[in-house]
């Protein structure tokens, strides 16, 4: 679980992942979010969602 810092307020979810995990592209993170493998406060969301700060992100692992 990842807690979004208040400093990320207003940032898009996909851009947050690009900044915090630059090993992968924005397109990669968008696919993960759209596939429902990244949940925000336990809910499926869209990549363009604006963060408020304080949310909890859960990242599910891909099936092998």
C-alpha positions as CSV (number, residue, x, y, z in Angstrom):
1,X,0.0,0.0,0.0
2,X,1.2,3.5,-0.8
3,X,-0.1,6.6,0.9
4,X,-0.3,9.7,-1.4
5,X,1.4,12.7,0.1
6,X,-0.4,16.0,0.3
7,X,2.2,17.5,-1.9
8,X,0.8,15.5,-4.8
9,X,-2.6,17.3,-4.5
10,X,-4.0,18.0,-8.0
11,X,-1.6,15.7,-9.8
12,X,-3.0,13.1,-12.2
13,X,-2.7,9.5,-10.9
14,X,-0.7,8.3,-14.0
15,X,1.7,11.3,-13.7
16,X,2.2,10.5,-10.0
17,X,3.4,7.0,-10.9
18,X,5.7,8.3,-13.6
19,X,7.3,10.7,-11.2
20,X,7.6,8.1,-8.3
21,X,8.4,5.1,-10.5
22,X,10.2,6.4,-13.6
23,X,11.3,2.9,-14.7
24,X,8.0,2.6,-16.5
25,X,6.3,4.9,-19.0
26,X,3.1,6.8,-18.5
27,X,1.5,4.5,-21.1
28,X,2.5,1.5,-18.9
29,X,0.9,3.1,-15.8
30,X,-2.2,4.1,-17.7
31,X,-2.7,0.4,-18.8
32,X,-2.2,-0.8,-15.3
33,X,-4.7,1.6,-13.9
34,X,-7.3,0.9,-16.7
35,X,-6.8,-2.9,-16.1
36,X,-7.8,-2.4,-12.4
37,X,-4.5,-3.4,-11.0
38,X,-4.1,0.0,-9.3
39,X,-6.8,0.8,-6.8
40,X,-7.3,4.1,-5.1
41,X,-8.9,3.7,-1.7
42,X,-10.0,0.2,-2.8
43,X,-11.8,1.5,-5.9
44,X,-11.0,1.2,-9.6
45,X,-10.3,4.7,-11.0
46,X,-9.2,6.3,-14.3
47,X,-5.6,7.4,-15.1
48,X,-6.6,11.1,-15.3
49,X,-8.0,11.2,-11.8
50,X,-6.7,14.2,-9.8
51,X,-5.2,13.3,-6.5
52,X,-6.3,15.0,-3.3
53,X,-3.5,13.8,-1.1
54,X,-3.9,11.2,1.7
55,X,-5.4,8.5,-0.5
56,X,-4.3,4.9,-0.2
57,X,-3.1,3.2,-3.4
58,X,-3.0,-0.6,-3.7
59,X,-1.0,-2.2,-6.5
60,X,-2.0,-5.7,-7.5
61,X,0.6,-8.0,-9.0
62,X,0.1,-9.4,-12.5
63,X,-0.8,-13.0,-12.7
64,X,2.1,-15.2,-13.7
